[in-house]
Amino acid sequence: MGLFDFLKPKQNTAAIAKDRLRIIVAQERTGRGAPDYLPLLQRELLEVIRKYVSVDVDAVKVDLVKDGGHDVLDISVALPEGRSATV
């Protein structure tokens, strides 16, 4: 602690913590390379598909692919060989 520290304006620790949290969240989002809604979208798609066809949990894959300047949602569904409707 310096002699003239009382002259410096006090920093709000809540604002500092908020800024740090924003940085961490931004790094996590860019590190993963996928939006937060993809796992939820995958679960919801699986639920809808299961209304008509019996499929495994791993049967639905949802990815975000960069195509030039566009983001493309790539949805892949592995359907079973035989028709096993669950309606």
C-alpha positions as CSV (number, residue, x, y, z in Angstrom):
1,M,0.0,0.0,0.0
2,G,1.5,3.3,-1.1
3,L,1.5,6.6,0.6
4,F,-0.9,8.2,-1.9
5,D,-3.2,5.2,-2.5
6,F,-6.0,7.2,-0.8
7,L,-6.0,9.6,-3.8
8,K,-6.8,6.9,-6.4
9,P,-10.5,6.1,-7.0
10,K,-11.6,2.8,-5.6
11,Q,-12.5,0.2,-8.2
12,N,-15.8,-1.6,-7.8
13,T,-15.0,-5.3,-7.2
14,A,-18.3,-6.4,-8.5
15,A,-17.7,-4.7,-11.9
16,I,-14.2,-6.2,-12.1
17,A,-15.7,-9.7,-11.4
18,K,-18.4,-9.1,-14.0
19,D,-15.8,-8.1,-16.6
20,R,-13.7,-11.2,-15.8
21,L,-16.8,-13.4,-16.1
22,R,-17.6,-11.9,-19.5
23,I,-14.1,-12.7,-20.7
24,I,-14.3,-16.3,-19.5
25,V,-17.7,-16.9,-21.1
26,A,-16.5,-15.4,-24.4
27,Q,-13.4,-17.6,-24.3
28,E,-15.5,-20.7,-23.6
29,R,-17.8,-19.9,-26.5
30,T,-15.0,-19.4,-29.0
31,G,-13.1,-22.4,-27.7
32,R,-15.9,-24.8,-28.2
33,G,-16.8,-23.3,-31.6
34,A,-20.5,-24.1,-31.2
35,P,-23.4,-22.1,-29.9
36,D,-25.0,-22.9,-26.5
37,Y,-28.3,-24.0,-28.1
38,L,-26.9,-27.0,-30.0
39,P,-27.2,-29.6,-27.2
40,L,-30.8,-28.5,-26.5
41,L,-31.6,-28.6,-30.2
42,Q,-30.1,-32.1,-30.5
43,R,-32.3,-33.4,-27.5
44,E,-35.4,-31.8,-28.9
45,L,-34.8,-33.2,-32.4
46,L,-34.3,-36.7,-30.9
47,E,-37.6,-36.4,-29.0
48,V,-39.5,-35.5,-32.1
49,I,-37.9,-38.2,-34.2
50,R,-38.6,-40.8,-31.5
51,K,-42.3,-40.0,-31.9
52,Y,-42.2,-41.6,-35.4
53,V,-39.1,-43.9,-35.4
54,S,-37.3,-45.8,-32.7
55,V,-33.7,-44.5,-32.7
56,D,-30.8,-44.4,-30.3
57,V,-29.6,-41.4,-28.4
58,D,-26.4,-41.2,-30.6
59,A,-28.5,-41.4,-33.8
60,V,-28.9,-37.6,-34.0
61,K,-25.8,-35.4,-34.6
62,V,-26.1,-31.6,-34.8
63,D,-23.1,-29.5,-35.9
64,L,-22.4,-26.0,-36.9
65,V,-20.3,-25.8,-40.1
66,K,-18.7,-22.7,-41.6
67,D,-19.3,-22.3,-45.3
68,G,-17.6,-19.2,-46.5
69,G,-19.2,-16.3,-44.8
70,H,-22.2,-18.4,-43.6
71,D,-22.9,-20.7,-40.7
72,V,-24.6,-23.9,-41.8
73,L,-26.5,-26.2,-39.4
74,D,-25.6,-29.8,-40.3
75,I,-28.1,-32.3,-38.9
76,S,-27.5,-36.0,-39.4
77,V,-30.0,-38.7,-38.3
78,A,-29.0,-42.4,-38.5
79,L,-32.3,-44.2,-39.1
80,P,-32.6,-48.0,-38.4
81,E,-32.7,-50.4,-41.3
82,G,-36.2,-51.6,-40.8
83,R,-39.3,-49.5,-40.2
84,S,-40.1,-49.6,-36.5
85,A,-42.6,-46.8,-36.0
86,T,-43.6,-46.1,-32.4
87,V,-46.8,-44.1,-33.2
